[in-house]
Amino acid sequence: MRLQGKVAIITGGARGQGAAEARMFTREGARVVFGDVLDEDGRKVEAEIAAAGGEAVYVRLDVTDEDAWREAVGTAVSRFGKVDILVNNAGIASWNAGDDATVEEWDRIMEINAKGVFLGTKAVIPAMRAAGGGSIINISSISGMVGQTNIHPGYNASKGAVRILTKSTAVQHATEGIRCNSIHPGPVKTPMTERGWSDPEWLRAMQRRTPLGRYAEPDEIAYGVLFLASDESSFMTGSEMVIDGGVTAL
């Protein structure tokens, strides 16, 4: 098992990509605390993991709330003794672009996608320091690397912020054995992207823009997260892993 003996915190774990990561991590031997604001969905994932023989605890976690972060880290330490891994996965998007983009959406996107990663990193560093090191994986996006015409500019800006925050975290904490890397998915089939894959016209446009011609399944991203969480990536920090079906190669 690639994460045997490790303790992980995963945000946005009640569904989609975060839930896939929580399931995969427990299958690989990790004990997991995963948070979200979707309590019913979160409890279902917790029960599924327990039924499969894994160890996972669901906590309510609004990633914009510093006190909630302290409680989540405290739960991991009290239940499992330490924190080795943080996956900053939680995020939101808006499809309003151009003149339709609003300031309110900008603020909310930046609050969750960028500030949430900052608060999670800030909260977990002392626990990782006490454990002798750790791995932080920030889920950015290809939207943090290239401009796009069909999404709120705040989403691009927030994911670009995550990309650079990752590098800042990496260089500031490398001497403590704390690594930090970012993952940049392309189109992934999750509830957040349902507008795209459920609309035939949107789907065809996406397929034209993606050399592999399809959406990724959540597990295809989760395997990248697993690698960065494991000791297999022990010489990687401040790096970007792009898993996008070839979109940014065009």
Buried (B, 14 or more C-beta within 10 A) or exposed (E): EBBEEBBBBBBBBBBBBBBBBBBBBBBBBBBBBBBBBBEEBBEBBBEBBEEEEBBBBBBBBBBBBBEBBEBBBBBBBEEBEBBBBBBBBBBBBBBBBEEEBEEEBBEBBBBBBBBBBBBBBEBBBEBBBEBEBBBBBBBBBBBBBBEBEEBBBBBBBBBBBBBEBBBEBBEEBBEEBBBBBBBBBBBBBBEBBEEBBEEEEBBEEBBEBBEEEEBBEBEBBBEBBBBBBBEEBEEBBBBBBBBBBEBEEE
